[in-house]
């Protein structure tokens, strides 16, 4: 496994009390074209819940087109962006993240990954011609969904479980409850004042879905938390993708894979744009550890729940809350 990292150079806000690791070897880098990729993916999911992929097969044209359209959207006057509607759950949000008091130095567009459902929302934003935005969005989501399913199938192979599509079928299901998010983190003027060191772009959290596929422009800011609680920076790479293990995948693997806590720091000088596909199961899907993952007398670490139940829990908690805690089995003493 190749590791990559470098120290950030931009002007960041590090929240008070943060422990930032100085001795981390780097982010796992996995080449999807190599035959050992499935084993390396499993290792990265077990150790970090996070990795970077290259030779991913998503055309760069799709990536650059959507980023260009996202920048056009976020450059519109606030009154125009708000025509996309309040994020309830889908729509445009500014600084307020969710309904439970979380805030960040961010504006965003949250959409369903159901391609047919997005066109109508943008008629009011782009007049009668939302075709360019929707075409770029649809091409990107289709390609990234295909890649996410390929990665999930490599995970199943690496874990030596059958069928190969045991994870990917949840994203391929017509009722898959998958989301897509565009984030814009503008430069934060408060960070020019060195005493203002507690501004966060997006607070620490794990993703509740099965898998998240992240791509950003060439601006730093993303950090992940190691198992020891130290935070490490993720060097940006606008040509590659980063993969997050989500809470649901942690449960499906009975904790063998662990969802990664991550956050985005506010940046004092540069604008950051990120695009994230959140692959989720159908609302009625029952989430529980797979028998094929558990060995011997191993017992389930989690109570069975539906994706709808877990999603509802997430909507009623803060970003930093341990959402899975409510579904853990308490070992008998």
C-alpha positions as CSV (number, residue, x, y, z in Angstrom):
1,X,0.0,0.0,0.0
2,X,1.3,3.4,-0.9
3,X,0.9,6.3,1.5
4,X,0.8,10.0,0.6
5,X,0.8,13.1,2.8
6,X,2.3,16.5,3.0
7,X,1.8,19.3,5.6
8,X,-0.9,21.9,4.8
9,X,0.3,25.4,3.9
10,X,-2.9,27.4,3.9
11,X,-4.2,29.6,6.7
12,X,-6.4,27.3,8.8
13,X,-8.5,27.4,12.0
14,X,-7.6,24.5,14.3
15,X,-10.4,24.1,16.9
16,X,-9.2,24.5,20.5
17,X,-8.3,21.2,22.1
18,X,-7.5,19.5,18.7
19,X,-4.7,17.0,18.7
20,X,-3.0,17.1,15.3
21,X,-0.7,14.1,14.5
22,X,2.8,14.9,13.4
23,X,4.0,11.4,12.9
24,X,1.4,9.9,10.6
25,X,2.7,8.0,7.6
26,X,0.0,9.1,5.2
27,X,-3.4,8.4,3.6
28,X,-3.7,4.9,2.0
29,X,-3.4,5.3,-1.8
30,X,-5.0,2.4,-3.9
31,X,-4.7,1.9,-7.6
32,X,-8.0,0.3,-8.8
33,X,-6.2,-1.2,-11.8
34,X,-3.9,-3.4,-9.7
35,X,-4.8,-7.0,-8.9
36,X,-4.1,-6.5,-5.1
37,X,-6.5,-3.6,-4.8
38,X,-9.2,-5.6,-3.0
39,X,-6.8,-6.7,-0.2
40,X,-5.5,-3.2,0.2
41,X,-9.0,-1.8,0.3
42,X,-9.9,-4.2,3.1
43,X,-6.8,-3.2,5.0
44,X,-7.5,0.5,4.6
45,X,-11.1,0.1,5.8
46,X,-10.0,-1.8,8.8
47,X,-7.2,0.6,9.8
48,X,-8.6,4.0,8.7
49,X,-12.1,3.7,7.3
50,X,-10.7,6.0,4.5
51,X,-8.5,5.8,1.4
52,X,-7.6,7.5,-1.8
53,X,-8.1,5.9,-5.2
54,X,-6.5,6.4,-8.6
55,X,-7.2,4.9,-12.0
56,X,-10.9,5.1,-11.0
57,X,-12.4,5.3,-14.5
58,X,-14.4,8.4,-14.0
59,X,-13.8,10.7,-17.0
60,X,-12.0,13.9,-16.0
61,X,-14.5,15.7,-18.3
62,X,-17.3,14.7,-16.0
63,X,-15.4,16.0,-13.0
64,X,-14.4,19.4,-14.5
65,X,-17.9,20.0,-16.0
66,X,-19.7,19.5,-12.7
67,X,-17.2,21.6,-10.7
68,X,-17.6,24.4,-13.3
69,X,-21.4,24.2,-12.9
70,X,-21.1,24.1,-9.1
71,X,-18.9,27.3,-9.1
72,X,-21.4,29.0,-11.4
73,X,-24.2,28.1,-9.0
74,X,-22.4,29.2,-5.8
75,X,-21.4,32.5,-7.6
76,X,-25.1,33.4,-8.0
77,X,-26.6,36.1,-5.7
78,X,-28.0,34.6,-2.5
79,X,-31.6,35.3,-3.6
80,X,-31.0,33.2,-6.7
81,X,-29.4,30.3,-4.9
82,X,-32.3,30.3,-2.4
83,X,-34.7,29.5,-5.2
84,X,-33.4,25.9,-5.0
85,X,-35.5,25.7,-1.8
86,X,-34.7,25.1,1.8
87,X,-32.7,21.9,2.6
88,X,-35.7,19.9,3.9
89,X,-34.0,17.7,3.2
90,X,-33.1,18.7,-0.3
91,X,-32.2,22.2,-1.3
92,X,-29.8,25.0,-0.6
93,X,-28.3,25.7,2.8
94,X,-26.0,28.4,4.1
95,X,-24.1,28.0,7.4
96,X,-26.8,26.0,9.1
97,X,-26.2,22.3,8.9
98,X,-29.2,20.2,9.8
99,X,-31.9,21.2,12.2
100,X,-30.1,20.7,15.6
101,X,-28.0,23.8,15.8
102,X,-24.8,22.7,13.9
103,X,-23.3,25.6,11.9
104,X,-20.2,25.9,9.7
105,X,-18.4,28.2,7.3
106,X,-20.1,26.5,4.4
107,X,-22.9,26.8,1.9
108,X,-24.2,23.7,0.2
109,X,-26.6,22.1,-2.2
110,X,-28.1,18.8,-1.1
111,X,-29.8,16.7,-3.7
112,X,-31.1,13.2,-4.2
113,X,-29.0,10.9,-6.3
114,X,-32.1,9.9,-8.2
115,X,-31.2,11.5,-11.5
116,X,-34.8,12.1,-12.7
117,X,-35.8,14.0,-9.5
118,X,-33.4,17.0,-9.8
119,X,-34.4,18.8,-13.0
120,X,-37.5,20.4,-11.7
121,X,-35.7,21.9,-8.7
122,X,-33.4,23.9,-11.0
123,X,-36.0,25.3,-13.3
124,X,-36.5,28.1,-10.8
125,X,-32.8,28.7,-10.4
126,X,-31.7,28.6,-14.0
127,X,-34.9,29.7,-15.7
128,X,-36.1,27.4,-18.5
129,X,-32.6,26.1,-19.2
130,X,-31.2,24.0,-16.4
131,X,-30.0,21.4,-19.0
132,X,-26.3,22.2,-18.6
133,X,-26.3,21.8,-14.9
134,X,-28.5,18.7,-14.9
135,X,-26.5,17.1,-17.7
136,X,-23.2,17.6,-15.8
137,X,-24.8,16.4,-12.6
138,X,-26.3,13.3,-14.1
139,X,-23.2,12.2,-15.9
140,X,-21.1,12.6,-12.8
141,X,-23.5,10.8,-10.5
142,X,-23.9,7.9,-12.9
143,X,-20.1,7.5,-13.2
144,X,-19.4,7.8,-9.5
145,X,-22.2,5.4,-8.5
146,X,-20.7,2.8,-10.9
147,X,-17.3,3.3,-9.3
148,X,-18.7,3.1,-5.8
149,X,-20.4,-0.2,-6.7
150,X,-17.1,-1.5,-8.1
151,X,-15.3,-0.6,-4.9
152,X,-18.0,-2.3,-2.8
153,X,-17.6,-5.4,-4.8
154,X,-13.9,-5.4,-4.3
155,X,-14.5,-5.1,-0.6
156,X,-16.7,-8.2,-0.7
157,X,-14.1,-10.1,-2.6
158,X,-11.4,-8.9,-0.2
159,X,-13.5,-10.1,2.7
160,X,-14.1,-13.4,0.9
161,X,-17.9,-13.2,1.2
162,X,-20.6,-14.1,-1.3
163,X,-22.4,-12.9,-3.3
164,X,-20.0,-10.4,-4.8
165,X,-22.7,-7.8,-4.9
166,X,-23.8,-8.2,-1.3
167,X,-23.0,-4.5,-0.7
168,X,-23.3,-3.0,-4.1
169,X,-26.9,-4.3,-4.7
170,X,-28.1,-1.8,-2.0
171,X,-26.9,1.1,-4.1
172,X,-28.2,-0.4,-7.4
173,X,-31.7,-1.0,-6.0
174,X,-34.2,1.3,-7.6
175,X,-35.3,2.4,-4.1
176,X,-31.7,3.2,-3.0
177,X,-31.8,6.2,-0.7
178,X,-28.6,7.9,-2.0
179,X,-27.7,11.6,-1.7
180,X,-25.4,14.0,-3.5
181,X,-23.9,17.1,-2.0
182,X,-22.1,20.1,-3.3
183,X,-20.2,22.1,-0.7
184,X,-18.6,25.5,-1.1
185,X,-16.3,26.8,1.7
186,X,-15.5,30.5,0.9
187,X,-12.4,32.1,2.4
188,X,-13.1,33.0,6.0
189,X,-12.1,36.7,6.7
190,X,-12.2,36.1,10.4
191,X,-9.1,33.9,10.1
192,X,-7.1,37.0,9.1
193,X,-7.3,37.8,12.9
194,X,-5.0,35.2,14.4
195,X,-7.0,35.2,17.6
196,X,-10.0,33.7,15.8
197,X,-8.9,30.1,15.8
198,X,-12.2,28.3,16.4
199,X,-14.0,28.6,13.1
200,X,-14.9,25.3,11.6
201,X,-16.0,24.7,8.0
202,X,-17.9,21.5,8.7
203,X,-17.9,19.9,12.1
204,X,-16.6,16.5,13.0
205,X,-18.9,13.6,12.1
206,X,-19.2,10.2,10.5
207,X,-21.4,9.6,7.4
208,X,-24.4,7.4,8.2
209,X,-24.7,5.7,4.8
210,X,-22.8,2.7,3.4
211,X,-20.1,4.5,1.5
212,X,-19.2,8.1,0.6
213,X,-17.2,9.1,-2.5
214,X,-15.5,12.5,-2.2
215,X,-13.8,14.7,-4.7
216,X,-12.7,18.3,-4.1
217,X,-10.8,21.0,-5.9
218,X,-7.1,21.6,-5.1
219,X,-7.6,23.4,-1.8
220,X,-6.8,21.8,1.6
221,X,-9.1,21.7,4.6
222,X,-10.3,18.1,5.0
223,X,-9.1,16.2,8.1
224,X,-9.7,12.7,9.3
225,X,-9.4,11.4,12.9
226,X,-7.2,8.4,13.6
227,X,-8.2,5.7,16.1
228,X,-6.1,7.4,18.8
229,X,-8.1,10.7,18.4
230,X,-5.4,12.6,16.6
231,X,-6.5,14.6,13.5
232,X,-4.5,14.4,10.3
233,X,-4.8,16.6,7.2
234,X,-5.8,15.0,3.9
235,X,-3.7,16.5,1.0
236,X,-6.1,17.6,-1.8
237,X,-5.9,16.0,-5.2
238,X,-8.5,17.2,-7.7
239,X,-7.8,14.2,-10.1
240,X,-8.5,11.5,-7.5
241,X,-11.3,10.4,-5.2
242,X,-11.4,9.7,-1.5
243,X,-13.6,7.0,0.0
244,X,-15.2,7.0,3.4
245,X,-16.6,4.0,5.2
246,X,-20.0,4.9,6.5
247,X,-21.8,3.8,9.7
248,X,-24.0,1.3,7.8
249,X,-21.0,-0.5,6.4
250,X,-19.5,-0.6,9.9
251,X,-22.6,-2.4,11.0
252,X,-22.7,-4.7,8.0
253,X,-19.1,-5.8,8.7
254,X,-19.8,-6.1,12.4
255,X,-17.2,-3.4,13.2
256,X,-14.5,-4.9,11.1
257,X,-14.6,-1.8,8.9
258,X,-15.0,1.4,10.9
259,X,-16.7,4.6,9.8
260,X,-14.2,7.5,9.8
261,X,-14.7,10.7,11.7
262,X,-13.8,13.7,9.5
263,X,-14.2,17.5,9.4
264,X,-13.3,20.4,7.3
265,X,-11.4,23.4,8.6
266,X,-12.2,26.9,7.6
267,X,-9.6,28.5,5.3
268,X,-8.5,32.1,5.5
269,X,-7.4,32.5,1.9
270,X,-8.8,30.0,-0.5
271,X,-12.1,28.8,-1.7
272,X,-12.9,25.0,-1.5
273,X,-15.5,23.1,-3.5
274,X,-16.3,19.5,-2.8
275,X,-18.7,17.0,-4.3
276,X,-19.8,14.0,-2.3
277,X,-21.9,11.0,-3.4
278,X,-23.5,9.2,-0.4
279,X,-24.4,5.7,-1.3
280,X,-27.4,4.5,0.9
281,X,-29.7,1.5,1.0
282,X,-33.5,1.5,0.5
283,X,-35.4,3.0,3.4
284,X,-36.9,-0.4,4.3
285,X,-33.6,-2.3,4.1
286,X,-32.7,-4.1,7.4
287,X,-29.1,-3.3,8.5
288,X,-27.4,-5.9,10.6
289,X,-24.0,-7.7,10.6
290,X,-23.7,-10.2,7.8
291,X,-23.4,-13.8,8.9
292,X,-20.8,-14.4,6.2
293,X,-18.5,-11.7,7.8
294,X,-18.7,-13.1,11.4
295,X,-16.3,-15.9,12.3
296,X,-16.9,-18.9,14.6
297,X,-18.8,-17.9,17.7
298,X,-18.6,-14.2,17.0
299,X,-21.7,-12.4,18.1
300,X,-23.4,-9.4,16.5
301,X,-22.2,-6.1,18.0
302,X,-25.3,-4.3,16.8
303,X,-29.1,-4.5,17.0
304,X,-30.9,-4.9,13.7
305,X,-32.5,-1.7,12.4
306,X,-33.9,-0.4,9.1
307,X,-32.1,2.4,7.2
308,X,-35.2,4.5,7.8
309,X,-34.8,4.1,11.6
310,X,-31.2,5.0,11.5
311,X,-31.7,7.9,9.2
312,X,-34.4,9.2,11.5
313,X,-32.0,9.0,14.4
314,X,-29.3,10.9,12.5
315,X,-31.7,13.7,11.7
316,X,-32.5,14.1,15.4
317,X,-28.9,14.3,16.6
318,X,-26.0,16.7,16.4
319,X,-23.1,16.1,13.9
320,X,-20.6,15.0,16.6
321,X,-23.0,12.6,18.4
322,X,-22.2,8.9,18.4
323,X,-25.3,7.8,16.5
324,X,-24.4,4.1,16.4
325,X,-24.3,4.1,20.2
326,X,-28.1,3.7,20.4
327,X,-27.9,0.5,18.3
328,X,-24.9,-1.3,20.0
329,X,-25.5,-4.5,21.9
330,X,-24.4,-4.2,25.5
331,X,-22.3,-7.2,26.4
332,X,-23.5,-9.2,29.3
333,X,-21.3,-8.8,32.4
